[in-house]
Amino acid sequence: MISIARPLMGSEEEAAVLRVLASGQLAQGEEVAAFERDFAEMCGAREAIAVSTGTAALHLALLAHGVGPGDEVITTAFSFAATANVILLVGATPVFVDIERDTYNIDPTLVEAAITPRTKAIMPVHLYGKPSDMQRLEEIASAHGLSIIEDAAQAHGAKIGDRTIGGFGTACFSFYATKNMTTGEGGMLTTNDPVIAEKVRLLRNHGQQTRYYHTTIGYNFRMTNLQAAIGLVQLGKLEQFNEQRISNARFLTAHLKEALQTPIARPGYRHVYHQYTIRVLEQRDQWVARLHERGVGTGIHYPIPIYQQPFYRDSISQFRISLPRRAALGDMSDLRLPETEAAAMQVLSLPVHPALSENDLATVVKEVLALCN
Ligand SMILES: Cc1ncc(COP(=O)(O)O)c(C=O)c1O
């Protein structure tokens, strides 16, 4: 079976883990500090703070930007649920707007229309490794005094022009096992604002300013030296991994673009193909089954818009969303975002990861084209 994702771990990662084990310094320490320095440098960000997961990074980003009860955060429902869950977890309200048909990213025009006096932040997702329109979003945010918190969980090394994602402002990365670089589980928050960085450092470590001296309430969202040691090695390989993903995507697009809608990258945007996602207009489930039979693994990212998840549809009232506001937002079960819903029914991710052989890629092309005819 040609898998949809495969972590690439080698002898360097193994040696790094053994070195940490031998050192006896297993929890957060030197390796974490070095990983933060190198990751910040890769992004062109002033600071990077390593945490336990991408979700933890998003959660702390919202808290550090002062997002809380009564606030609204404009985001996309065409993402992994963590994007919106963290907004609820800080007591704020996710306001979902539709996506662009061609990029699957949040539509900046609709963001502007959704702004209310309660809006505090915009949370774009650089879905599949393709940057959102940051120039337009930055213009909107600065015109309305809003924060931008980027969900960059899938976008390590993605760029707009010569600016790398992570260098624009507060961005949150995931190092989950299938990501372009991994530490098994892990996350990183980047920022150019030292005040935000300081808050995040405190919040990730129980609000301890110094040992056993707590100036605020916080969490244990620390990364371990074991994870960071793997992360340092993976970061060193990220460019090579991304280039291989881009080259694999180029091959797939060259062979598939006449037959179906292949991913687009805007001119000047560097798409790092965390996922290579096509649109299947009809009978997607049959495509999934047929490709599986023929040995091609696929993924659907994502099959259900977040607002249609049972939890959002049925249980939203358990959260601290004020009644008048809930009435104004409408019941989530009434929300209709046509492009989001169409994408949820039609997208199909094909293998694009760097461990694919030329043979694997040729097989993917052959089996997909067989279904087009
Ligand atoms: C778009 C998106 N947001 C957030 C997350 C959450 O990251 P993590 O799984 O590291 O908590 C992920 C990854 O799983 C993701 O793909």
PDBQT file of the ligand as one rigid body, heavy atoms in Angstrom, charges set to zero:
ROOT
HETATM    1  C1  LIG A 401      -4.765  22.797  10.683  1.00  0.00    +0.000 C 
HETATM    2  C2  LIG A 401      -4.382  22.191  12.003  1.00  0.00    +0.000 A 
HETATM    3  N1  LIG A 401      -4.572  22.906  13.114  1.00  0.00    +0.000 NA
HETATM    4  C3  LIG A 401      -4.208  22.435  14.319  1.00  0.00    +0.000 A 
HETATM    5  C4  LIG A 401      -3.642  21.195  14.473  1.00  0.00    +0.000 A 
HETATM    6  C5  LIG A 401      -3.324  20.705  15.844  1.00  0.00    +0.000 C 
HETATM    7  O1  LIG A 401      -2.000  20.331  15.998  1.00  0.00    +0.000 OA
HETATM    8  P1  LIG A 401      -1.600  19.159  17.046  1.00  0.00    +0.000 P 
HETATM    9  O2  LIG A 401      -2.148  17.886  16.518  1.00  0.00    +0.000 OA
HETATM   10  O3  LIG A 401      -0.106  19.205  17.066  1.00  0.00    +0.000 OA
HETATM   11  O4  LIG A 401      -2.185  19.541  18.354  1.00  0.00    +0.000 OA
HETATM   12  C6  LIG A 401      -3.407  20.420  13.322  1.00  0.00    +0.000 A 
HETATM   13  C7  LIG A 401      -2.736  19.101  13.360  1.00  0.00    +0.000 C 
HETATM   14  O5  LIG A 401      -3.091  18.097  13.744  1.00  0.00    +0.000 OA
HETATM   15  C8  LIG A 401      -3.802  20.922  12.062  1.00  0.00    +0.000 A 
HETATM   16  O6  LIG A 401      -3.621  20.196  10.945  1.00  0.00    +0.000 OA
ENDROOT
TORSDOF 0
